[in-house]
Amino acid sequence: MRTVYYTATTLNGYLADEDDSLDWLFTVPEPAPDTAPFDAQVTALAVGATTYEWVLSHAGLLEDSATWEQYFGRRPLFVFTHRALPVPEGADVRLVSGAVADHLPALREAAGDGVLWVQGGGDLAGQFDDAGALDEIVLSIAPVALPAGRPLLPRLLDSTRLQLTEVEHVGQFAVLTYQVARP
């Protein structure tokens, strides 16, 4: 399993605004980075509860199981949460609580030889790094600055642990890929 934190972020390092909304992202003109090649490698996903709830609400995924499959396919989605959350009918959603390290065996089994996509939030990605299980960070940086919000990665990762391996220009986005060295 390779664990990749792939996310969109603002110029000033926010994933979501102060209301936990990602609406800012949809104000950026097309084209957006094509995640299809990366998505084809993904065999399991991990998200935090806030991200999960926003996606459910924004895309209407509870009302339409076909839309769920367009977003996630039949891959397992692990939602890190401390509360009960709704699950779309027929979706392979696994609500888990506790430390990321406690769930690594199940995550590895679900992902197999593929990629575990950590979609967010930033604290969840940080917990993967804390557990020594974060291999790569891919950032789609949008030309947007927010006055406040959810930080990209509320952890210290200094330059000794990050190696820039790719830079791509896509429309108004800069896509940066970093390999993450284990602590």
C-alpha positions as CSV (number, residue, x, y, z in Angstrom):
1,M,0.0,0.0,0.0
2,R,1.2,3.5,-0.9
3,T,-0.5,6.3,1.1
4,V,-1.0,9.6,-0.7
5,Y,-2.5,12.8,0.7
6,Y,-3.9,14.3,-2.5
7,T,-5.8,17.5,-2.0
8,A,-6.6,21.0,-3.3
9,T,-5.4,23.9,-1.2
10,T,-5.5,27.7,-1.3
11,L,-2.4,29.8,-1.9
12,N,-2.2,30.4,1.9
13,G,-2.7,26.8,2.9
14,Y,-6.3,26.3,3.7
15,L,-8.4,23.2,2.7
16,A,-11.7,24.6,3.6
17,D,-13.1,28.0,4.8
18,E,-14.1,28.8,8.3
19,D,-17.5,27.2,7.7
20,D,-15.8,23.9,6.5
21,S,-16.9,24.6,2.9
22,L,-15.0,23.8,-0.2
23,D,-17.1,26.1,-2.3
24,W,-14.0,28.3,-2.9
25,L,-12.5,25.6,-5.1
26,F,-15.4,25.7,-7.6
27,T,-14.8,29.4,-8.3
28,V,-11.6,28.7,-10.1
29,P,-12.0,28.5,-13.9
30,E,-11.4,25.3,-15.7
31,P,-9.3,23.4,-16.5
32,A,-8.7,21.7,-13.1
33,P,-6.1,19.1,-12.6
34,D,-7.0,15.7,-14.1
35,T,-7.1,13.2,-11.2
36,A,-8.2,10.3,-13.4
37,P,-4.7,8.7,-13.8
38,F,-4.1,8.9,-10.0
39,D,-7.7,7.8,-9.3
40,A,-7.2,4.7,-11.4
41,Q,-4.5,3.5,-8.9
42,V,-6.6,4.1,-5.8
43,T,-8.0,1.0,-4.2
44,A,-9.2,2.5,-0.9
45,L,-9.8,6.0,0.6
46,A,-9.7,7.7,4.0
47,V,-11.5,10.9,5.0
48,G,-12.3,12.7,8.2
49,A,-15.9,13.2,9.3
50,T,-16.1,16.8,8.3
51,T,-14.9,16.2,4.7
52,Y,-17.3,13.2,4.4
53,E,-20.3,15.2,5.6
54,W,-19.5,18.0,3.2
55,V,-19.2,15.7,0.2
56,L,-22.4,13.9,1.2
57,S,-24.3,17.2,1.4
58,H,-22.7,19.0,-1.5
59,A,-23.0,16.2,-4.0
60,G,-26.4,14.8,-2.8
61,L,-24.8,11.3,-2.3
62,L,-27.4,10.1,0.2
63,E,-30.2,10.5,-2.3
64,D,-28.5,8.9,-5.3
65,S,-26.4,5.8,-5.0
66,A,-25.4,6.1,-8.7
67,T,-23.7,9.4,-7.9
68,W,-21.8,7.7,-5.1
69,E,-20.4,5.2,-7.5
70,Q,-19.3,8.0,-9.9
71,Y,-17.3,9.6,-7.0
72,F,-15.9,6.5,-5.2
73,G,-16.7,3.4,-7.3
74,R,-16.9,0.3,-5.2
75,R,-13.7,1.0,-3.2
76,P,-13.9,1.0,0.5
77,L,-14.0,4.5,2.2
78,F,-12.8,4.7,5.7
79,V,-14.3,7.6,7.6
80,F,-12.5,8.6,10.8
81,T,-15.2,9.8,13.2
82,H,-16.3,9.8,16.8
83,R,-20.0,9.9,16.0
84,A,-22.6,8.0,14.0
85,L,-22.9,9.2,10.4
86,P,-25.3,8.3,7.6
87,V,-24.1,5.9,4.9
88,P,-25.4,5.8,1.4
89,E,-27.2,2.6,0.5
90,G,-24.9,0.1,-1.1
91,A,-21.7,2.1,-0.4
92,D,-18.7,0.4,1.2
93,V,-18.3,3.0,4.0
94,R,-16.5,2.0,7.1
95,L,-16.9,4.3,10.1
96,V,-13.8,4.0,12.3
97,S,-12.7,5.9,15.4
98,G,-9.5,6.1,17.3
99,A,-5.9,6.4,16.2
100,V,-4.9,5.9,12.5
101,A,-2.2,3.5,13.7
102,D,-4.9,1.2,15.2
103,H,-6.5,0.9,11.8
104,L,-3.5,0.5,9.6
105,P,-3.8,-3.3,9.3
106,A,-7.4,-2.9,8.0
107,L,-6.4,0.0,5.7
108,R,-3.5,-2.1,4.3
109,E,-5.7,-5.1,3.7
110,A,-8.4,-2.9,1.9
111,A,-5.8,-1.1,-0.2
112,G,-3.7,-4.2,-1.1
113,D,-1.0,-3.3,-3.5
114,G,-2.8,-0.1,-4.6
115,V,-3.0,3.4,-3.3
116,L,-4.8,4.6,-0.2
117,W,-6.0,8.1,-1.0
118,V,-6.1,10.3,2.1
119,Q,-8.6,13.0,0.9
120,G,-8.7,15.0,4.1
121,G,-8.7,16.8,6.2
122,G,-5.3,18.0,7.0
123,D,-5.3,16.7,10.6
124,L,-6.1,13.2,9.3
125,A,-3.2,13.4,6.9
126,G,-1.0,14.5,9.8
127,Q,-2.2,11.5,11.8
128,F,-1.1,9.2,9.0
129,D,2.3,10.9,9.1
130,D,2.4,10.6,12.9
131,A,1.9,6.8,12.4
132,G,4.8,6.7,9.8
133,A,2.3,5.8,7.1
134,L,2.3,8.8,4.7
135,D,4.3,8.3,1.6
136,E,3.4,11.2,-0.7
137,I,1.7,14.6,-0.7
138,V,0.2,15.9,-3.9
139,L,-1.1,19.5,-3.7
140,S,-3.3,21.3,-6.3
141,I,-2.7,24.9,-5.4
142,A,-5.6,27.1,-6.4
143,P,-5.3,30.9,-7.0
144,V,-7.5,31.7,-4.0
145,A,-6.6,33.1,-0.6
146,L,-8.9,32.7,2.4
147,P,-8.8,34.8,5.6
148,A,-9.2,31.7,7.8
149,G,-10.2,28.1,7.6
150,R,-8.9,24.5,8.0
151,P,-5.2,24.2,7.5
152,L,-3.5,22.1,4.9
153,L,-1.4,20.1,7.3
154,P,-1.3,21.2,11.0
155,R,2.0,19.4,11.7
156,L,5.7,20.2,11.4
157,L,7.1,18.5,8.3
158,D,10.4,20.2,7.6
159,S,12.4,20.1,4.4
160,T,14.5,17.2,5.5
161,R,11.5,15.0,5.2
162,L,10.0,16.4,2.0
163,Q,11.4,15.9,-1.5
164,L,9.8,17.7,-4.4
165,T,9.5,15.2,-7.2
166,E,7.1,16.9,-9.7
167,V,5.7,20.3,-10.7
168,E,2.9,20.7,-13.1
169,H,1.0,23.7,-14.4
170,V,-2.7,23.1,-15.1
171,G,-4.8,26.1,-16.0
172,Q,-4.8,28.3,-12.9
173,F,-3.4,25.5,-10.7
174,A,0.1,24.5,-9.7
175,V,0.3,20.8,-8.8
176,L,3.3,19.9,-6.6
177,T,4.2,16.3,-5.6
178,Y,6.4,15.6,-2.6
179,Q,7.8,12.3,-1.4
180,V,7.6,12.0,2.4
181,A,10.5,10.4,4.2
182,R,9.6,8.5,7.3
183,P,10.4,10.2,10.6
